[in-house]
């Protein structure tokens, strides 16, 4: 339940450059890769 709250409130995937699905530890996979950030979008 805590993980569900964190994911919905913090929305960490919107801040991630790369998301890795490590559900299967022996075969992790890249789920998505964010587009390169521009100079204006990297200033937070």
ChimeraX attribute file (.defattr): number of C-alpha atoms within 10 A of each C-alpha:
attribute: neighborCount
match mode: 1-to-1
recipient: residues
	/A:1	6
	/A:2	6
	/A:3	8
	/A:4	9
	/A:5	10
	/A:6	11
	/A:7	12
	/A:8	10
	/A:9	9
	/A:10	11
	/A:11	11
	/A:12	11
	/A:13	13
	/A:14	9
	/A:15	10
	/A:16	12
	/A:17	12
	/A:18	13
	/A:19	16
	/A:20	12
	/A:21	13
	/A:22	12
	/A:23	9
	/A:24	8
	/A:25	8
	/A:26	7
	/A:27	8
	/A:28	11
	/A:29	13
	/A:30	10
	/A:31	10
	/A:32	13
	/A:33	11
	/A:34	12
	/A:35	8
	/A:36	9
	/A:37	10
	/A:38	8
	/A:39	7
	/A:40	7
	/A:41	8
	/A:42	8
	/A:43	7
	/A:44	4
